[in-house]
């Protein structure tokens, strides 16, 4: 399950996201990417405790997979 805020990062360092979805799969479709393990890395930015959702200072970057090589 994707959490706020979901994004994809390319090997060139581009961060691909949309204000309209938190779904990695929607982002893959939106940016017309091939999910082959080399095109992008999934990441999410959210607080570890849901009660901190309104405090951006509590947010952490979570990498969902190994970065592309």
C-alpha angles and dihedrals in degrees: 000000000000120000134202117308109025123177144158124231122205126213087256090059097254113151110215117196142136132216087220101062143031092194119112090203091054089051091050089053094042093053093037094235129166112235099219100130092256103070103064147345123236118231139169134201116209143123118271090230118050091217087069094058091115094051111078090189088070094055120112133193113246120192111210098195145008113289116253117264 
